[in-house]
Amino acid sequence: MTDDSESTARGSREGWLAAAYAALIEGGIDAVKIQPLARGLGLARTSFYWFFDSREALLAALAERWEATTTRPLIAASRDYAETETEAMLTLIGCFLRPATFDARLEFAVRGWALADPAMMARLRAADAERLAALGAMLARWGHAPQDADVRARTIYLVQIGYISMQVAEDLETRLARIPNYVEIYTGRPPEQREIARFRARFGTPA
């Protein structure tokens, strides 16, 4: 057997991780098991061990993927340049609206996972604290006093996580139509029409 055919027979690390991701999303953490994943991929169970030492190593990779597709983009969005506070808030809200910058399905699955895994719950709580701190710091940079920044940050975050935890089904236009009101609630001032127009342009919808 050639090296290429051997590699094909084993699959790839990314392939195993993608299968684990899909299993977690669809069936929760109990669905992420080596034998069912191997069966779904059409691979031998032993090929898993070319890429991961154990199921725990696979779960660690999933947790890393979660952080890379939720916490890191959110913190980056909270630090993006903006000319006004309302523009900064629009950028932040926009982060939650794209799967590429906030994987809401994975966030929901990880929150379910954490209920059965104290170590994952501790990691989730740390992420919650880190995200809230980033939001509070963004608001403080725009002149909000510490208590005000903290409460506004919690309002922003708990609303967004509420959307995910409750699996709210809204079409994009409905969500976009509410965003100017959210921005005013979060910052204390409404966004300018030109800011809304630029924001909507990112999603290909007219103002």
C-alpha positions as protocol buffer text, in pm:
chain_id: "A"
residue {
  index: 1
  type: MET
  ca { x: 0 y: 0 z: 0 }
}
residue {
  index: 2
  type: THR
  ca { x: 137 y: 344 z: -88 }
}
residue {
  index: 3
  type: ASP
  ca { x: 171 y: 629 z: 159 }
}
residue {
  index: 4
  type: ASP
  ca { x: -125 y: 805 z: -5 }
}
residue {
  index: 5
  type: SER
  ca { x: -351 y: 501 z: 21 }
}
residue {
  index: 6
  type: GLU
  ca { x: -247 y: 444 z: 382 }
}
residue {
  index: 7
  type: SER
  ca { x: -333 y: 806 z: 461 }
}
residue {
  index: 8
  type: THR
  ca { x: -670 y: 767 z: 291 }
}
residue {
  index: 9
  type: ALA
  ca { x: -742 y: 454 z: 493 }
}
residue {
  index: 10
  type: ARG
  ca { x: -668 y: 643 z: 816 }
}
residue {
  index: 11
  type: GLY
  ca { x: -854 y: 958 z: 723 }
}
residue {
  index: 12
  type: SER
  ca { x: -716 y: 1283 z: 864 }
}
residue {
  index: 13
  type: ARG
  ca { x: -706 y: 1468 z: 1191 }
}
residue {
  index: 14
  type: GLU
  ca { x: -938 y: 1735 z: 1052 }
}
residue {
  index: 15
  type: GLY
  ca { x: -1177 y: 1467 z: 927 }
}
residue {
  index: 16
  type: TRP
  ca { x: -1201 y: 1305 z: 1268 }
}
residue {
  index: 17
  type: LEU
  ca { x: -1244 y: 1645 z: 1432 }
}
residue {
  index: 18
  type: ALA
  ca { x: -1515 y: 1746 z: 1184 }
}
residue {
  index: 19
  type: ALA
  ca { x: -1700 y: 1421 z: 1255 }
}
residue {
  index: 20
  type: ALA
  ca { x: -1672 y: 1481 z: 1629 }
}
residue {
  index: 21
  type: TYR
  ca { x: -1799 y: 1836 z: 1582 }
}
residue {
  index: 22
  type: ALA
  ca { x: -2102 y: 1713 z: 1386 }
}
residue {
  index: 23
  type: ALA
  ca { x: -2174 y: 1446 z: 1648 }
}
residue {
  index: 24
  type: LEU
  ca { x: -2154 y: 1701 z: 1930 }
}
residue {
  index: 25
  type: ILE
  ca { x: -2387 y: 1940 z: 1750 }
}
residue {
  index: 26
  type: GLU
  ca { x: -2640 y: 1672 z: 1663 }
}
residue {
  index: 27
  type: GLY
  ca { x: -2630 y: 1441 z: 1963 }
}
residue {
  index: 28
  type: GLY
  ca { x: -2446 y: 1607 z: 2248 }
}
residue {
  index: 29
  type: ILE
  ca { x: -2128 y: 1501 z: 2419 }
}
residue {
  index: 30
  type: ASP
  ca { x: -2241 y: 1138 z: 2465 }
}
residue {
  index: 31
  type: ALA
  ca { x: -2249 y: 1102 z: 2086 }
}
residue {
  index: 32
  type: VAL
  ca { x: -1879 y: 1182 z: 2057 }
}
residue {
  index: 33
  type: LYS
  ca { x: -1738 y: 828 z: 2079 }
}
residue {
  index: 34
  type: ILE
  ca { x: -1464 y: 672 z: 1874 }
}
residue {
  index: 35
  type: GLN
  ca { x: -1643 y: 367 z: 1736 }
}
residue {
  index: 36
  type: PRO
  ca { x: -1953 y: 552 z: 1606 }
}
residue {
  index: 37
  type: LEU
  ca { x: -1728 y: 819 z: 1454 }
}
residue {
  index: 38
  type: ALA
  ca { x: -1519 y: 554 z: 1282 }
}
residue {
  index: 39
  type: ARG
  ca { x: -1830 y: 386 z: 1148 }
}
residue {
  index: 40
  type: GLY
  ca { x: -1964 y: 715 z: 1015 }
}
residue {
  index: 41
  type: LEU
  ca { x: -1633 y: 790 z: 845 }
}
residue {
  index: 42
  type: GLY
  ca { x: -1602 y: 437 z: 705 }
}
residue {
  index: 43
  type: LEU
  ca { x: -1268 y: 392 z: 880 }
}
residue {
  index: 44
  type: ALA
  ca { x: -1118 y: 142 z: 1122 }
}
residue {
  index: 45
  type: ARG
  ca { x: -1139 y: 240 z: 1487 }
}
residue {
  index: 46
  type: THR
  ca { x: -763 y: 200 z: 1520 }
}
residue {
  index: 47
  type: SER
  ca { x: -701 y: 472 z: 1261 }
}
residue {
  index: 48
  type: PHE
  ca { x: -825 y: 725 z: 1517 }
}
residue {
  index: 49
  type: TYR
  ca { x: -507 y: 675 z: 1717 }
}
residue {
  index: 50
  type: TRP
  ca { x: -288 y: 806 z: 1438 }
}
residue {
  index: 51
  type: PHE
  ca { x: -424 y: 1151 z: 1522 }
}
residue {
  index: 52
  type: PHE
  ca { x: -540 y: 1145 z: 1884 }
}
residue {
  index: 53
  type: ASP
  ca { x: -404 y: 962 z: 2187 }
}
residue {
  index: 54
  type: SER
  ca { x: -750 y: 920 z: 2339 }
}
residue {
  index: 55
  type: ARG
  ca { x: -1109 y: 1037 z: 2336 }
}
residue {
  index: 56
  type: GLU
  ca { x: -1004 y: 1298 z: 2592 }
}
residue {
  index: 57
  type: ALA
  ca { x: -754 y: 1440 z: 2340 }
}
residue {
  index: 58
  type: LEU
  ca { x: -1033 y: 1464 z: 2083 }
}
residue {
  index: 59
  type: LEU
  ca { x: -1256 y: 1644 z: 2332 }
}
residue {
  index: 60
  type: ALA
  ca { x: -971 y: 1884 z: 2411 }
}
residue {
  index: 61
  type: ALA
  ca { x: -945 y: 1962 z: 2038 }
}
residue {
  index: 62
  type: LEU
  ca { x: -1320 y: 2027 z: 2025 }
}
residue {
  index: 63
  type: ALA
  ca { x: -1293 y: 2262 z: 2322 }
}
residue {
  index: 64
  type: GLU
  ca { x: -1010 y: 2445 z: 2149 }
}
residue {
  index: 65
  type: ARG
  ca { x: -1221 y: 2475 z: 1833 }
}
residue {
  index: 66
  type: TRP
  ca { x: -1504 y: 2620 z: 2042 }
}
residue {
  index: 67
  type: GLU
  ca { x: -1278 y: 2888 z: 2190 }
}
residue {
  index: 68
  type: ALA
  ca { x: -1129 y: 2968 z: 1849 }
}
residue {
  index: 69
  type: THR
  ca { x: -1472 y: 3017 z: 1691 }
}
residue {
  index: 70
  type: THR
  ca { x: -1646 y: 3202 z: 1974 }
}
residue {
  index: 71
  type: THR
  ca { x: -1438 y: 3369 z: 2244 }
}
residue {
  index: 72
  type: ARG
  ca { x: -1144 y: 3484 z: 2033 }
}
residue {
  index: 73
  type: PRO
  ca { x: -1347 y: 3648 z: 1753 }
}
residue {
  index: 74
  type: LEU
  ca { x: -1574 y: 3814 z: 2010 }
}
residue {
  index: 75
  type: ILE
  ca { x: -1281 y: 3964 z: 2197 }
}
residue {
  index: 76
  type: ALA
  ca { x: -1126 y: 4078 z: 1870 }
}
residue {
  index: 77
  type: ALA
  ca { x: -1455 y: 4246 z: 1770 }
}
residue {
  index: 78
  type: SER
  ca { x: -1468 y: 4428 z: 2105 }
}
residue {
  index: 79
  type: ARG
  ca { x: -1127 y: 4580 z: 2024 }
}
residue {
  index: 80
  type: ASP
  ca { x: -1187 y: 4671 z: 1660 }
}
residue {
  index: 81
  type: TYR
  ca { x: -1138 y: 5033 z: 1560 }
}
residue {
  index: 82
  type: ALA
  ca { x: -1453 y: 5243 z: 1543 }
}
residue {
  index: 83
  type: GLU
  ca { x: -1515 y: 5615 z: 1507 }
}
residue {
  index: 84
  type: THR
  ca { x: -1809 y: 5615 z: 1749 }
}
residue {
  index: 85
  type: GLU
  ca { x: -1938 y: 5402 z: 2032 }
}
residue {
  index: 86
  type: THR
  ca { x: -2247 y: 5309 z: 1833 }
}
residue {
  index: 87
  type: GLU
  ca { x: -2030 y: 5194 z: 1543 }
}
residue {
  index: 88
  type: ALA
  ca { x: -1825 y: 4986 z: 1787 }
}
residue {
  index: 89
  type: MET
  ca { x: -2144 y: 4828 z: 1920 }
}
residue {
  index: 90
  type: LEU
  ca { x: -2266 y: 4747 z: 1570 }
}
residue {
  index: 91
  type: THR
  ca { x: -1935 y: 4572 z: 1501 }
}
residue {
  index: 92
  type: LEU
  ca { x: -1972 y: 4373 z: 1821 }
}
residue {
  index: 93
  type: ILE
  ca { x: -2331 y: 4270 z: 1748 }
}
residue {
  index: 94
  type: GLY
  ca { x: -2232 y: 4175 z: 1394 }
}
residue {
  index: 95
  type: CYS
  ca { x: -1985 y: 3926 z: 1537 }
}
residue {
  index: 96
  type: PHE
  ca { x: -2274 y: 3727 z: 1687 }
}
residue {
  index: 97
  type: LEU
  ca { x: -2463 y: 3718 z: 1357 }
}
residue {
  index: 98
  type: ARG
  ca { x: -2207 y: 3526 z: 1151 }
}
residue {
  index: 99
  type: PRO
  ca { x: -2121 y: 3159 z: 1209 }
}
residue {
  index: 100
  type: ALA
  ca { x: -1766 y: 3239 z: 1096 }
}
residue {
  index: 101
  type: THR
  ca { x: -1719 y: 3479 z: 1389 }
}
residue {
  index: 102
  type: PHE
  ca { x: -1943 y: 3318 z: 1649 }
}
residue {
  index: 103
  type: ASP
  ca { x: -2041 y: 2955 z: 1611 }
}
residue {
  index: 104
  type: ALA
  ca { x: -2375 y: 2964 z: 1791 }
}
residue {
  index: 105
  type: ARG
  ca { x: -2449 y: 2593 z: 1732 }
}
residue {
  index: 106
  type: LEU
  ca { x: -2120 y: 2494 z: 1892 }
}
residue {
  index: 107
  type: GLU
  ca { x: -2178 y: 2738 z: 2179 }
}
residue {
  index: 108
  type: PHE
  ca { x: -2515 y: 2576 z: 2248 }
}
residue {
  index: 109
  type: ALA
  ca { x: -2364 y: 2226 z: 2237 }
}
residue {
  index: 110
  type: VAL
  ca { x: -2076 y: 2321 z: 2466 }
}
residue {
  index: 111
  type: ARG
  ca { x: -2316 y: 2465 z: 2722 }
}
residue {
  index: 112
  type: GLY
  ca { x: -2498 y: 2130 z: 2722 }
}
residue {
  index: 113
  type: TRP
  ca { x: -2166 y: 1945 z: 2748 }
}
residue {
  index: 114
  type: ALA
  ca { x: -2064 y: 2158 z: 3046 }
}
residue {
  index: 115
  type: LEU
  ca { x: -2371 y: 2048 z: 3242 }
}
residue {
  index: 116
  type: ALA
  ca { x: -2230 y: 1694 z: 3251 }
}
residue {
  index: 117
  type: ASP
  ca { x: -1860 y: 1779 z: 3283 }
}
residue {
  index: 118
  type: PRO
  ca { x: -1730 y: 1990 z: 3575 }
}
residue {
  index: 119
  type: ALA
  ca { x: -1400 y: 2060 z: 3398 }
}
residue {
  index: 120
  type: MET
  ca { x: -1583 y: 2186 z: 3090 }
}
residue {
  index: 121
  type: MET
  ca { x: -1813 y: 2393 z: 3310 }
}
residue {
  index: 122
  type: ALA
  ca { x: -1509 y: 2557 z: 3468 }
}
residue {
  index: 123
  type: ARG
  ca { x: -1373 y: 2633 z: 3121 }
}
residue {
  index: 124
  type: LEU
  ca { x: -1709 y: 2775 z: 3014 }
}
residue {
  index: 125
  type: ARG
  ca { x: -1730 y: 2995 z: 3322 }
}
residue {
  index: 126
  type: ALA
  ca { x: -1380 y: 3124 z: 3252 }
}
residue {
  index: 127
  type: ALA
  ca { x: -1483 y: 3205 z: 2895 }
}
residue {
  index: 128
  type: ASP
  ca { x: -1796 y: 3384 z: 3018 }
}
residue {
  index: 129
  type: ALA
  ca { x: -1584 y: 3594 z: 3251 }
}
residue {
  index: 130
  type: GLU
  ca { x: -1329 y: 3671 z: 2979 }
}
residue {
  index: 131
  type: ARG
  ca { x: -1598 y: 3775 z: 2733 }
}
residue {
  index: 132
  type: LEU
  ca { x: -1776 y: 3993 z: 2989 }
}
residue {
  index: 133
  type: ALA
  ca { x: -1447 y: 4158 z: 3082 }
}
residue {
  index: 134
  type: ALA
  ca { x: -1381 y: 4237 z: 2715 }
}
residue {
  index: 135
  type: LEU
  ca { x: -1727 y: 4390 z: 2673 }
}
residue {
  index: 136
  type: GLY
  ca { x: -1689 y: 4592 z: 2991 }
}
residue {
  index: 137
  type: ALA
  ca { x: -1347 y: 4716 z: 2880 }
}
residue {
  index: 138
  type: MET
  ca { x: -1491 y: 4824 z: 2545 }
}
residue {
  index: 139
  type: LEU
  ca { x: -1762 y: 5025 z: 2716 }
}
residue {
  index: 140
  type: ALA
  ca { x: -1513 y: 5176 z: 2961 }
}
residue {
  index: 141
  type: ARG
  ca { x: -1304 y: 5297 z: 2668 }
}
residue {
  index: 142
  type: TRP
  ca { x: -1611 y: 5488 z: 2551 }
}
residue {
  index: 143
  type: GLY
  ca { x: -1643 y: 5665 z: 2884 }
}
residue {
  index: 144
  type: HIS
  ca { x: -1881 y: 5449 z: 3087 }
}
residue {
  index: 145
  type: ALA
  ca { x: -1815 y: 5434 z: 3460 }
}
residue {
  index: 146
  type: PRO
  ca { x: -1716 y: 5091 z: 3598 }
}
residue {
  index: 147
  type: GLN
  ca { x: -2059 y: 4992 z: 3738 }
}
residue {
  index: 148
  type: ASP
  ca { x: -2240 y: 5121 z: 3429 }
}
residue {
  index: 149
  type: ALA
  ca { x: -1997 y: 4943 z: 3195 }
}
residue {
  index: 150
  type: ASP
  ca { x: -2039 y: 4619 z: 3389 }
}
residue {
  index: 151
  type: VAL
  ca { x: -2420 y: 4627 z: 3382 }
}
residue {
  index: 152
  type: ARG
  ca { x: -2432 y: 4721 z: 3013 }
}
residue {
  index: 153
  type: ALA
  ca { x: -2182 y: 4445 z: 2933 }
}
residue {
  index: 154
  type: ARG
  ca { x: -2399 y: 4191 z: 3114 }
}
residue {
  index: 155
  type: THR
  ca { x: -2707 y: 4315 z: 2930 }
}
residue {
  index: 156
  type: ILE
  ca { x: -2535 y: 4270 z: 2594 }
}
residue {
  index: 157
  type: TYR
  ca { x: -2394 y: 3930 z: 2678 }
}
residue {
  index: 158
  type: LEU
  ca { x: -2696 y: 3777 z: 2848 }
}
residue {
  index: 159
  type: VAL
  ca { x: -2923 y: 3882 z: 2562 }
}
residue {
  index: 160
  type: GLN
  ca { x: -2693 y: 3725 z: 2305 }
}
residue {
  index: 161
  type: ILE
  ca { x: -2642 y: 3404 z: 2503 }
}
residue {
  index: 162
  type: GLY
  ca { x: -3017 y: 3399 z: 2565 }
}
residue {
  index: 163
  type: TYR
  ca { x: -3075 y: 3395 z: 2189 }
}
residue {
  index: 164
  type: ILE
  ca { x: -2847 y: 3091 z: 2168 }
}
residue {
  index: 165
  type: SER
  ca { x: -2968 y: 2905 z: 2478 }
}
residue {
  index: 166
  type: MET
  ca { x: -3334 y: 2951 z: 2383 }
}
residue {
  index: 167
  type: GLN
  ca { x: -3255 y: 2865 z: 2018 }
}
residue {
  index: 168
  type: VAL
  ca { x: -3451 y: 3169 z: 1904 }
}
residue {
  index: 169
  type: ALA
  ca { x: -3546 y: 3140 z: 1537 }
}
residue {
  index: 170
  type: GLU
  ca { x: -3544 y: 3482 z: 1369 }
}
residue {
  index: 171
  type: ASP
  ca { x: -3486 y: 3559 z: 1006 }
}
residue {
  index: 172
  type: LEU
  ca { x: -3201 y: 3798 z: 937 }
}
residue {
  index: 173
  type: GLU
  ca { x: -3424 y: 4093 z: 846 }
}
residue {
  index: 174
  type: THR
  ca { x: -3618 y: 4067 z: 1171 }
}
residue {
  index: 175
  type: ARG
  ca { x: -3294 y: 4060 z: 1367 }
}
residue {
  index: 176
  type: LEU
  ca { x: -3143 y: 4349 z: 1173 }
}
residue {
  index: 177
  type: ALA
  ca { x: -3455 y: 4562 z: 1219 }
}
residue {
  index: 178
  type: ARG
  ca { x: -3418 y: 4536 z: 1597 }
}
residue {
  index: 179
  type: ILE
  ca { x: -3048 y: 4614 z: 1611 }
}
residue {
  index: 180
  type: PRO
  ca { x: -3073 y: 4997 z: 1620 }
}
residue {
  index: 181
  type: ASN
  ca { x: -3289 y: 4961 z: 1932 }
}
residue {
  index: 182
  type: TYR
  ca { x: -3044 y: 4720 z: 2089 }
}
residue {
  index: 183
  type: VAL
  ca { x: -2759 y: 4960 z: 2019 }
}
residue {
  index: 184
  type: GLU
  ca { x: -2947 y: 5242 z: 2191 }
}
residue {
  index: 185
  type: ILE
  ca { x: -3021 y: 5023 z: 2492 }
}
residue {
  index: 186
  type: TYR
  ca { x: -2661 y: 4904 z: 2516 }
}
residue {
  index: 187
  type: THR
  ca { x: -2490 y: 5241 z: 2466 }
}
residue {
  index: 188
  type: GLY
  ca { x: -2748 y: 5502 z: 2563 }
}
residue {
  index: 189
  type: ARG
  ca { x: -2759 y: 5657 z: 2216 }
}
residue {
  index: 190
  type: PRO
  ca { x: -2904 y: 5553 z: 1879 }
}
residue {
  index: 191
  type: PRO
  ca { x: -2676 y: 5473 z: 1585 }
}
residue {
  index: 192
  type: GLU
  ca { x: -2667 y: 5718 z: 1297 }
}
residue {
  index: 193
  type: GLN
  ca { x: -2842 y: 5620 z: 977 }
}
residue {
  index: 194
  type: ARG
  ca { x: -2512 y: 5608 z: 788 }
}
residue {
  index: 195
  type: GLU
  ca { x: -2379 y: 5361 z: 1046 }
}
residue {
  index: 196
  type: ILE
  ca { x: -2684 y: 5141 z: 1005 }
}
residue {
  index: 197
  type: ALA
  ca { x: -2646 y: 5156 z: 626 }
}
residue {
  index: 198
  type: ARG
  ca { x: -2281 y: 5046 z: 648 }
}
residue {
  index: 199
  type: PHE
  ca { x: -2373 y: 4772 z: 895 }
}
residue {
  index: 200
  type: ARG
  ca { x: -2649 y: 4637 z: 674 }
}
residue {
  index: 201
  type: ALA
  ca { x: -2419 y: 4644 z: 373 }
}
residue {
  index: 202
  type: ARG
  ca { x: -2205 y: 4380 z: 545 }
}
residue {
  index: 203
  type: PHE
  ca { x: -2503 y: 4146 z: 527 }
}
residue {
  index: 204
  type: GLY
  ca { x: -2614 y: 4246 z: 180 }
}
residue {
  index: 205
  type: THR
  ca { x: -2940 y: 4405 z: 293 }
}
residue {
  index: 206
  type: PRO
  ca { x: -3054 y: 4762 z: 215 }
}
residue {
  index: 207
  type: ALA
  ca { x: -3105 y: 5017 z: 494 }
}
